[in-house]
Structure formats: structure tokens, C-alpha cells
Amino acid sequence: MSIAAQGIVAAKAEDAFKSFKQLDSTGKTTKLNAFSPTMGRPAAAISREVTLEAKLVPNGEVMKSGLTWRVFSPIPGPDGKLPLVATAEGGKADFHLSPGDYFVNVAFGRAGITKKLNVPADGAAPRETLVLDAGGIVLKGVAGKDQRIPDKQLTFSVYSSDVRDDGERGLIMANVAPNTIIRLNAGKYHVVSEYGDINSVVRADIQVEAGKLTEATLTHRAAQVTLKLVSQKGGEAIADTAWSVLTAGGDVVSESVSAFTTMVLTEGDYTAIARNKDKIFQKEFSIKAGKNVDVEVMMRDQHQTAGAPAPGATAPEIDAD
């Protein structure tokens, strides 16, 4: 099945994520006591208060919500992984940590950064600011010039811009709904949009800028079509009809059984074949981008019976209205 590879991207940047929905939480989170790597002494007796905060860009404001903090011990556990010492969610975070070294990770959606942290035994309590260098995108789609696509028929997947040795890209997020804010580290990403579930697929490379929310609209050269088998124009759809839809090249793109069938197809020429009670009818039709259409396949008094005609018999007629 061929894949449409045309994408039109309209980008609109909004500084500092002004449209981001903020969580209903205070900037400070509950203080958490950490596991102490020092043996033989109570952790509470030697723990120091550590304040962690994050910014999208170096000169930006301290973020007040939407963050997930994780503090790890630098010594791998028996499973080879770094033990998780403490976590917090929200904005600025305060931890009680025993003196020593740690790794701190802060995540904002799919954006994140990890930094080494040293907690001294004496002196000023550490206060660390991590810069995420992150932004975000909001993805939308239209069909044709400006035909709005229902949200339930449209999905997006976000991939790394780099192509691996096997020719594939690393998947970052799949099945993202339209108008979803996707938080990412600054950089270029490869976006794939699917309209329907047959052959309308478009791709685009989108740049995410730190501290900005970019709106991108991908254009599908496709439309929705509804097929009905009827005995007369405008008549009721005939039940228990088996449908096949073929491209102009003869490739089958859809098969179903129902009185009528609805699907999304990329623009081009197609043939609809309807089978009902051992009789076959067909009709050619065209799809134009953004122009949804109903196609009626007409039944005639004389039908084509499935299977080859008997020797010497005249081939039955096929309805091509």
C-alpha cells in the first residue's frame, strides 16, 4: 500500500508555554527523607535540606508545576540499576538528603535532564537549578485546503529525526491525539500523521524551540467516502453486502461486510466491488482531497453471478454505474 508523503507545516510559536495547562498544586512539594548511604548513623541526624528547581531556558522563570523529580544513588544495586532514593512532583522540590553524591533527574513530559549532585556535610545547603532546554508542540490536521478532520479519526506519532542503522527512527510517542501539548527537548523531530486507518499518511519534520510552544498543522490529501449498494438511486442500503475497494492499480485497500461502509482514502481513483447473494456489482469512483462523498452502487435486473460462466455461455453483465 502506498504511503502519502506530503506534509504542510504551519508553525506558530508562543513564548514560555503560556498555553500550558498548569496543575492545581503549590510550587513546593512535601519534604522527603532519603535513604542514607552512610552506615551506622541515623539518616535524620545528618541529612541536609536540598532545594531543586528547574527552568525551560537559562533566563526563564522557575517552573511552578508539571515536573517530576527523581533522585538516585550513584552506586548500582544488585540488579545493576541505580537505586531510586526519593521522588517529588510539582514545581520546586525540597529534599532531605544525607551528605554524598547523587544523580538528579527532572522530567517535563518527554523532556528531561540528569545532573550530578553533591550534598556537603557542612557549609551552605545546596540549591540547584536545572535547565531543561525544552519546548513543545501542538499537532493538528486538515484535509484538502481547510476541511477539519474529526479528532477521533486523526492520530500522530513522534519519532527522533535520526535514522538508525536499520533504517528506522526511534519512536518517542505513539497515537497522540490532536491538540495535545507534547513537551520535548529542543531539537528536530519527525512526525507521522494518520487520517483514518487505510492509506492516508503524511509526514513532516518539525523543529521544537526551547521555551516556546509550536503549533503545527499537517495537511492530508484525502477524504471520507461512504459506499452503499442500492436497488435505485437514493434507496435503502442492501444488508449483508461484502465490500472490496481496489486502487486504480488493482491493490485491495479495504474489505468489509455491512449494509454500507465508510472509510477514509487518499485522493485518487478506486473501484468499489459489492457482493450480495452470489451476485457481484462494481463501480469506479474518485476521491478529491477534503471532499467527503457518498457513492451508490446500483443493482440491475440482471446481475453477475459469482464464479466463471458455463462453457458457451455469455458472461453476465456487471453494473458499472
PyMOL commands that set and color helices and strands:
alter all, ss='L'
color gray80, all
select helices_A, chain A and resi 43-46+151-153
alter helices_A, ss='H'
color red, helices_A
select strands_A, chain A and resi 12-15+32-33+48-55+67-72+84-90+93-97+100-108+111-119+127-131+134-143+147-148+154-163+169-176+181-185+187-195+200-208+212-220+222-230+242-247+252-257+260-266+268-276+279-287+293-298+304-305
alter strands_A, ss='S'
color yellow, strands_A
deselect
rebuild
show_as cartoon
